[in-house]
Amino acid sequence: MPVFLRTLLFTILVPGSATVGIPYLILTLHPVTMWFDLGPLRYGGVIPILAGAITYLWCAWDFTFTGKGTPAIWDPPKMFVANGLYRAVRNPMYLGIVLILAGEALVFRSWTLLAYAVVAWTGFHLFVIYYEEPTLKKKFGTSYESYLRTVPRWMPKAPNPLAKRAANS
């Protein structure tokens, strides 16, 4: 099966379940008393949902076409991906999913969905520290270790236009 179709299948099954299936179950099973009221501001949650979806899709594209692999741990990119959003932050795909979940918590006014977003981020953080980073260090060696020193794990680094100008001088 071509890598693009494997990425599409993974995206539907894993992030799709995490951002659509599980939230749907949470919303249908939790009591109404677990809601909070933001009034019309709740619709501001659409912004992180869209930003998260764009972030995930951009990263999946880079994994597929630059890295020649998928986001799945059993079918990872063959080449180290450090372009696109990966220049600003090491884990944009996970951040995208958490943004989607946080946006859904706002739109649906759900404390339970907000707690789920926090649990998901905690799980991602532990996975990154104890599995992903050690595995990538072994696979890509010094190039990945250099990447770890220059790109932050979770908080995107804003581009520094002065540094760019100095480098071009």
ABEGO torsion letter per residue (X at the ends): XBAAAAAAAAAAAAAAAAAAAAAAAAAAABBAAABBBAEAAAAAAAAAAAAAAAAAAAAAAAAAAAAGBBABAABBBABBBABEAAAABABAAAAAAAAAAAAAAAAAGBAAAAAAAAAAAAAAAAAAAAAAAAAAAAAAEAAAAAAAAABBAABBBBBBAAAAAAAAX
